[in-house]
Amino acid sequence: MGMSLADRVRSAVAALMHATGESQTDLAAALGVSQGQVSRRQSGAAAWSLDDCEAVAEHFGIDVLDLMAGPTRASESLPDLRRRAPGRRAPGDGSVVREGVAR
């Protein structure tokens, strides 16, 4: 059996944060919740509600069904303008990404 819906959403949110270079703190601020709430949802201690899913999808500029489909579809749906550019530092990250490799 494949991933549960909850697992697909958590994985998709993680993939989108990675692709955009956003932290849990960044996402929490955009959603109007605390970083701890995002952390609990991402760890599975709390669930992403349908309203949360809509807000996350809107924040990243994707359709909510793409978010629920999992990390691959969510990442493929992410608009190019939302992607972290190679060589650009992720917020709060001391590393620089070059040619897809963090240094």
Accessible surface in RSA format (square Angstrom, percent):
REM  Atomic radii and reference values for relative SASA: ProtOr
REM  Chains: A
REM  Algorithm: Lee & Richards
REM  Probe-radius: 1.40
REM  Slices: 20
REM RES _ NUM      All-atoms   Total-Side   Main-Chain    Non-polar    All polar
REM                ABS   REL    ABS   REL    ABS   REL    ABS   REL    ABS   REL
RES MET A   1   242.44 125.6 149.92  99.2  92.53 220.3 129.07 109.7 113.37 150.2
RES GLY A   2    64.67  79.7   0.00   N/A  64.67  79.7  41.30 113.3  23.36  52.3
RES MET A   3    93.28  48.3  73.69  48.8  19.60  46.7  57.85  49.2  35.44  46.9
RES SER A   4    55.18  46.6  45.39  60.6   9.79  22.6  47.87 101.9   7.31  10.2
RES LEU A   5    83.75  46.6  77.49  55.4   6.26  15.7  77.49  54.4   6.26  16.8
RES ALA A   6    47.03  43.2  36.53  56.4  10.50  23.9  44.21  62.3   2.81   7.5
RES ASP A   7    53.61  37.6  52.27  52.0   1.34   3.2   8.83  20.8  44.78  44.7
RES ARG A   8    75.70  31.8  75.70  38.6   0.00   0.0  18.51  25.3  57.19  34.7
RES VAL A   9     5.28   3.5   5.28   4.8   0.00   0.0   5.28   4.6   0.00   0.0
RES ARG A  10    50.30  21.1  49.15  25.1   1.15   2.7   8.64  11.8  41.67  25.3
RES SER A  11    34.66  29.3  26.65  35.6   8.01  18.5  13.86  29.5  20.81  29.1
RES ALA A  12     0.00   0.0   0.00   0.0   0.00   0.0   0.00   0.0   0.00   0.0
RES VAL A  13     0.11   0.1   0.11   0.1   0.00   0.0   0.11   0.1   0.00   0.0
RES ALA A  14    46.57  42.8  41.48  64.0   5.08  11.6  42.18  59.4   4.39  11.6
RES ALA A  15    25.72  23.7  15.69  24.2  10.04  22.8  23.53  33.1   2.19   5.8
RES LEU A  16     0.00   0.0   0.00   0.0   0.00   0.0   0.00   0.0   0.00   0.0
RES MET A  17    20.01  10.4  19.61  13.0   0.40   1.0  19.66  16.7   0.36   0.5
RES HIS A  18   130.84  71.5 122.21  84.9   8.63  22.1  82.86  85.4  47.98  55.8
RES ALA A  19    22.47  20.7  11.09  17.1  11.38  25.9  18.74  26.4   3.73   9.9
RES THR A  20     5.26   3.7   0.73   0.7   4.53  10.8   0.73   1.0   4.53   6.8
RES GLY A  21     5.33   6.6   0.00   N/A   5.33   6.6   3.41   9.4   1.91   4.3
RES GLU A  22    29.25  16.8  19.02  14.4  10.23  24.3  12.02  23.3  17.23  14.1
RES SER A  23    44.24  37.4  35.51  47.4   8.74  20.1  39.55  84.2   4.69   6.6
RES GLN A  24    49.63  27.8  46.02  33.6   3.61   8.6  15.04  32.0  34.60  26.2
RES THR A  25    84.00  59.7  83.18  84.3   0.81   1.9  61.92  83.2  22.07  33.4
RES ASP A  26    49.22  34.5  40.41  40.2   8.81  20.8  15.60  36.7  33.62  33.5
RES LEU A  27     0.00   0.0   0.00   0.0   0.00   0.0   0.00   0.0   0.00   0.0
RES ALA A  28     2.80   2.6   2.80   4.3   0.00   0.0   2.80   3.9   0.00   0.0
RES ALA A  29    80.72  74.2  50.14  77.4  30.58  69.6  60.68  85.5  20.04  53.1
RES ALA A  30    54.73  50.3  11.83  18.3  42.90  97.6  24.37  34.3  30.36  80.4
RES LEU A  31    36.17  20.1   8.20   5.9  27.97  70.3  12.47   8.8  23.70  63.8
RES GLY A  32    68.07  83.9   0.00   N/A  68.07  83.9  36.59 100.4  31.48  70.5
RES VAL A  33    41.33  27.2  23.63  21.4  17.70  42.6  31.37  27.3   9.96  27.0
RES SER A  34    58.73  49.6  47.02  62.7  11.71  27.0  50.36 107.2   8.37  11.7
RES GLN A  35    77.22  43.2  71.50  52.3   5.72  13.6  22.69  48.3  54.53  41.4
RES GLY A  36    24.35  30.0   0.00   N/A  24.35  30.0  20.57  56.4   3.79   8.5
RES GLN A  37    63.51  35.5  62.21  45.5   1.29   3.1   9.79  20.8  53.71  40.7
RES VAL A  38     0.00   0.0   0.00   0.0   0.00   0.0   0.00   0.0   0.00   0.0
RES SER A  39    39.64  33.5  38.55  51.4   1.09   2.5   5.11  10.9  34.53  48.4
RES ARG A  40   117.10  49.2 116.28  59.3   0.82   2.0  47.77  65.3  69.33  42.0
RES ARG A  41    35.51  14.9  35.45  18.1   0.06   0.1   0.21   0.3  35.30  21.4
RES GLN A  42    31.41  17.6  14.91  10.9  16.50  39.3   9.25  19.7  22.16  16.8
RES SER A  43    86.02  72.7  44.30  59.1  41.72  96.1  49.05 104.5  36.97  51.8
RES GLY A  44    37.79  46.6   0.00   N/A  37.79  46.6   8.53  23.4  29.26  65.5
RES ALA A  45    83.03  76.3  36.58  56.4  46.46 105.7  49.01  69.0  34.02  90.1
RES ALA A  46    39.12  36.0  29.32  45.2   9.80  22.3  38.78  54.6   0.33   0.9
RES ALA A  47    77.36  71.1  57.36  88.5  20.00  45.5  59.88  84.3  17.48  46.3
RES TRP A  48    26.97  10.8   5.44   2.6  21.53  50.6   5.44   2.9  21.53  34.9
RES SER A  49    53.93  45.6  44.22  59.0   9.71  22.4  49.46 105.3   4.48   6.3
RES LEU A  50   126.67  70.5 121.86  87.2   4.81  12.1 121.88  85.6   4.79  12.9
RES ASP A  51   108.66  76.1 102.30 101.8   6.37  15.1  29.37  69.1  79.30  79.1
RES ASP A  52    25.92  18.2  23.90  23.8   2.02   4.8   2.06   4.8  23.86  23.8
RES CYS A  53     3.06   2.3   2.82   3.1   0.24   0.6   0.24   0.6   2.82   3.0
RES GLU A  54   102.49  58.8  97.45  73.7   5.04  12.0  29.69  57.4  72.80  59.4
RES ALA A  55    40.56  37.3  31.75  49.0   8.81  20.0  37.70  53.1   2.86   7.6
RES VAL A  56     0.47   0.3   0.47   0.4   0.00   0.0   0.47   0.4   0.00   0.0
RES ALA A  57     2.67   2.5   2.67   4.1   0.00   0.0   2.67   3.8   0.00   0.0
RES GLU A  58   143.90  82.6 124.36  94.1  19.54  46.5  46.96  90.8  96.94  79.1
RES HIS A  59    54.40  29.7  33.92  23.6  20.48  52.4  32.32  33.3  22.08  25.7
RES PHE A  60     0.00   0.0   0.00   0.0   0.00   0.0   0.00   0.0   0.00   0.0
RES GLY A  61    44.68  55.1   0.00   N/A  44.68  55.1  28.38  77.9  16.29  36.5
RES ILE A  62    16.78   9.6   0.00   0.0  16.78  40.5   7.42   5.3   9.37  25.4
RES ASP A  63    81.10  56.8  68.54  68.2  12.57  29.7  29.48  69.4  51.62  51.5
RES VAL A  64    39.35  25.9  36.11  32.7   3.24   7.8  36.11  31.4   3.24   8.8
RES LEU A  65   115.74  64.5 112.37  80.4   3.37   8.5 112.42  78.9   3.32   8.9
RES ASP A  66    23.15  16.2  23.15  23.0   0.00   0.0   0.00   0.0  23.15  23.1
RES LEU A  67     0.00   0.0   0.00   0.0   0.00   0.0   0.00   0.0   0.00   0.0
RES MET A  68    31.60  16.4  30.72  20.3   0.88   2.1  16.59  14.1  15.01  19.9
RES ALA A  69    40.67  37.4  11.76  18.2  28.91  65.8  20.91  29.5  19.76  52.3
RES GLY A  70     1.92   2.4   0.00   N/A   1.92   2.4   1.92   5.3   0.00   0.0
RES PRO A  71    41.69  30.4  41.06  37.4   0.63   2.3  41.31  34.1   0.38   2.4
RES THR A  72    93.95  66.8  86.95  88.1   7.00  16.7  59.59  80.0  34.36  51.9
RES ARG A  73   119.68  50.2 117.91  60.1   1.77   4.2  39.82  54.4  79.86  48.4
RES ALA A  74     0.00   0.0   0.00   0.0   0.00   0.0   0.00   0.0   0.00   0.0
RES SER A  75    27.86  23.5  27.49  36.7   0.37   0.9  21.98  46.8   5.88   8.2
RES GLU A  76   128.08  73.5  97.58  73.8  30.50  72.6  45.66  88.3  82.42  67.3
RES SER A  77    39.03  33.0  15.40  20.6  23.63  54.4  15.96  34.0  23.07  32.3
RES LEU A  78     4.42   2.5   0.00   0.0   4.42  11.1   0.00   0.0   4.42  11.9
RES PRO A  79    50.16  36.6  39.84  36.3  10.32  37.5  50.16  41.4   0.00   0.0
RES ASP A  80   118.78  83.2 102.44 102.0  16.34  38.6  34.69  81.6  84.09  83.9
RES LEU A  81   178.25  99.3 148.31 106.1  29.95  75.3 151.57 106.4  26.68  71.8
RES ARG A  82    69.19  29.0  63.96  32.6   5.22  12.4  37.53  51.3  31.66  19.2
RES ARG A  83    80.16  33.7  72.46  36.9   7.71  18.3  35.78  48.9  44.39  26.9
RES ARG A  84    40.95  17.2  25.11  12.8  15.84  37.7   2.20   3.0  38.75  23.5
RES ALA A  85    47.20  43.4  43.02  66.4   4.18   9.5  47.07  66.3   0.13   0.3
RES PRO A  86   108.00  78.7  85.50  77.9  22.49  81.8  87.98  72.6  20.02 124.4
RES GLY A  87    36.36  44.8   0.00   N/A  36.36  44.8  17.08  46.9  19.28  43.2
RES ARG A  88   118.45  49.7 112.10  57.1   6.36  15.1  58.45  79.9  60.00  36.4
RES ARG A  89   138.18  58.0 126.76  64.6  11.42  27.2  39.91  54.5  98.27  59.6
RES ALA A  90    10.92  10.0   8.42  13.0   2.50   5.7   8.45  11.9   2.47   6.5
RES PRO A  91    67.92  49.5  46.41  42.3  21.50  78.2  59.11  48.8   8.81  54.7
RES GLY A  92    95.06 117.2   0.00   N/A  95.06 117.2  46.26 127.0  48.80 109.3
RES ASP A  93    54.83  38.4  43.16  43.0  11.66  27.6  16.84  39.6  37.99  37.9
RES GLY A  94    62.84  77.5   0.00   N/A  62.84  77.5  36.02  98.8  26.83  60.1
RES SER A  95    24.95  21.1  20.32  27.1   4.63  10.7  20.59  43.8   4.37   6.1
RES VAL A  96    25.07  16.5  24.94  22.6   0.13   0.3  24.94  21.7   0.13   0.4
RES VAL A  97    23.95  15.8  23.95  21.7   0.00   0.0  23.95  20.8   0.00   0.0
RES ARG A  98   122.04  51.2 120.13  61.2   1.91   4.5  36.33  49.7  85.71  51.9
RES GLU A  99   156.10  89.6 120.61  91.2  35.49  84.5  56.55 109.4  99.55  81.3
RES GLY A 100    69.55  85.8   0.00   N/A  69.55  85.8  33.99  93.3  35.56  79.6
RES VAL A 101    85.55  56.3  82.68  74.9   2.86   6.9  85.55  74.3   0.00   0.0
RES ALA A 102    69.17  63.6  44.91  69.3  24.26  55.2  44.91  63.2  24.26  64.3
RES ARG A 103   156.20  65.6 111.64  56.9  44.56 106.1  75.41 103.1  80.80  49.0
END  Absolute sums over single chains surface
CHAIN  1 A     5922.4       4404.1       1518.3       3294.6       2627.8
END  Absolute sums over all chains
TOTAL          5922.4       4404.1       1518.3       3294.6       2627.8
